[in-house]
C-alpha cells in the first residue's frame, strides 16, 4: 500500500495529493510560482512525517548523542568531586595534583575536612547552576545540564560550573529571570555556609584568602572579638561560602554574556555594551598599571567572546516594575562579593 504524507491544519488532515488537486482545481499550477508552492507544500508534509512514522528509529539515532552528553556531565562532576575533596583534605594549599610530594600524607590526615568541603562547595555550585537550569526549563528555553569544572591546583579544586543555553530564543524578560536565578540560588546556599565558617574560624594574619565586603561585614557581626580587617584560617564551610561569593561576584560583572551582562542588557538593552567595553578597558589598565596579572585569563576570555551582548528574541518586551527594581538592586552584588585580588600570596 502506498504511504501518503499528511499535514494537519485546523484539526483536519490533508495529504500531499489533496493539496496538489486543490491547486489544479484553481488552475494555477501551470504557473512556475504555483508549482513551486505545490512542491514546497508536498515537501513540507513529507518532512513532517519523518520521525513520526518510525519513532523507534528516531530514538536510536539520538541515543548515542544523549549517552555521550551524560557521560561528559557525570565525568566532570566526578572529577570535580575528587579535586575539591583533595583541596579540602590538603588544607587549601597551592599544591598541584601529581606534582607535589607529601600530598597523600596530608589527605590521610585531613580527609574529614575534604569530605565536608566537597559536599558543601558542590552544593553551592549546584544550586547556582540549578537556578539557571530550572528557570530556563520553566520558560521552555533549551539549556544543558551544568558542566562542573575541576582544576588540579588544590587551592579550591574547581573553577566553578557552566551550562549551555540558547539565549537567543529567550525574550528579554525570560533572559532576566534565567540570569538572576543562578546567583540568587547560589547565595542562598553559600551565605549560611560562610556565616558558620566565619563564626567558628580562627584569626590568621597570613591567611591567603581575601574577604570581600560582605564577608567582612559578617565577620564583624559574628566575631566582634577579632580586630577589624582580620583574615581567617580556612575551614570547610568558610571555603565553600568563599568560593560561592567569588563565583557570584565574577558572574555578576555587567559584561558580555556573564549573568551580570544578561541582567544589565535586560535592563537597558544595547546601551549596555558601553558598560562592558568600559569594564574591559579598566581591567586591561589594571593589568598594565597595577600589575593585576591574575585577571589576564578572564580578560582574554571576555575579549574572545566579545563585550557586546547579542539581542534577545524580543527586546521590546517590558520587564515590569518588580523586575526592574530587582535587577537594579542586583547590580550591587559585585560590589559586595567581588574580590579584585582574591589570593594574598606574597
ABEGO torsion letter per residue (X at the ends): XBBBBBBBBGGBBBBAAAAAAAAAAAGAAABAAAAAAAAAAAAAAAAAABGAABAAAAAAAAAAAAAAAAAAAAAAAAAAAAAAAAAAAAGGBBBBBGABBGAAAAAAAAAAAAAAAAAAAAAAAAAAAAAAAAAAAAAGBBBBBBBBBBBABAAAGBAEBBBBBBAAABBAAAAAAAAAAAAAAAAAAAAAAAAAAAAABBBBAABABBBBAAAAAAAAAABAABBBGBBBBBBAAAAAAAAAAAAAAAAABBBEABAAAAAAAAAAEAAAAAAAAAAAAAAAAAAAAAGBAAAAAAAAAAAAAEABBBBBABAABBAEAAAAAAAAAAAAAAAAABBABABABX
